[in-house]
Amino acid sequence: MRTSSIRRSRARVAASAALGMLLVGIASAPAHAENFRDQQWHLDAMGAEEIWQLSTGKGVTVAVIDSGVEKSNPDLRGQVLQGKDFGPEKPGDQFTDYLGHGTGMAGLIAGTGARDGGNGAFGLAPGVKILPVRVPGLEEGAGSIVEGNERFNRLVPQAIRYSADSGAKVINISLGVNDGSKALTDAVKYALDKGSLVFAAVGNSGDKGNRVEYPAATPGVVGVGAVDNKAQHIPMSQHGDQVDIVAPGKDMVHACGGGTGMCKGSGTSDATALASAAAALLWSKHPDWTNNQILRVMLNTVAKPKGGEKRSDFVGYGAIRPLRTLKTPGDPGPADVRPIDDLSEAPTATPTPSGKGDLPSADPAPSKSSAAPAPAPQAAAEDDGGNTGLWIGLGIGAAVLIGAAVAVPVLRSRRG
């Protein structure tokens, strides 16, 4: 069944100033436990053990455009390719994670659990290879607000093109800014034309303004929101037309950069990494499918919005169900038809780089979403049978929740 949507084009509301680059995850804290896999409730909920009998993502490369990926992390050894550093002014290279965030995304995608003799944390697709693509300026205090947006829209399009040219089937961007650009839109289209899929986090200000972020709102990007262990939209996860799908994104334990090398955190960053991993699992099993077919099957097998609507602004078309996509994918449809009608939106105005006035910038960015919608009741996702369980194989009630074994002191806050 073909899935389609007609996103509403709204006039974007200009703010008094543009925000800088945002890591769309909240503060992570070091995790301490003897067996980290036991604390990864999301893997139990999605039926990871059965998934890995069908696919591990082997043969698929996922680009992680972020703060770098530490290839020496015990759960990522042997999983990280050469990649590229787009921020040579910072110490180190693409294997130097200056925030720990990029390694966290890589861990959620491709962690092998090899730490401490197999007691580490797993990614949803442990057979995937990670292409580390480091971009600078994600830390707080890195230049002015405007410089953050300008740098993002200069470097991330280059990073997207590089990822597509390097053979990454999936491009994960757990980052966002409040202003897009034509360069960003063109880069996404370039990646789609090369056969890639681009997933981006919708952002974590859903309960604090809900201002649209890019590239999640960029035409052609799959915008990912977050749900908790009860399949409920988490308040911080932004809502609106830019939300296409949701995935687990609360109390996530995973490999990360720095410190103990293991973290616990929440946010749409984590959900995006899982959506990217789910696409890689499916592509590994069906290597001849196109990006359109992979996305169509993912959309056709989601746990749909609980209210019965085709999509909602809170959970999009629904929550990913990677086990179902592997076991009963159905008809992938035509190879050359995109299942979401999000590539023909009218350009929307963006604030000037100075943040002054209400005039559009000289280089407006087409958007599949603009002004934030009015608040609505939080929507939960459910399966086709109307049960409260979200994923095939295991109900949420069987999830192993994170207990006192995980340390939760609040560390330096990350933007999101």
Beta strands, then each sheet from edge to edge (+ up, - down):
strand 1: 22-23
strand 2: 29-30
strand 3: 61-66
strand 4: 84-85
strand 5: 129-134
strand 6: 170-173
strand 7: 175-176
strand 8: 197-201
strand 9: 222-227
strand 10: 245-248
strand 11: 252-255
strand 12: 262-265
sheet 1: 1+ 7-
sheet 2: 2+ 12- 11+
sheet 3: 4+ 5+ 3+ 6+ 8+ 9+ 10+
end
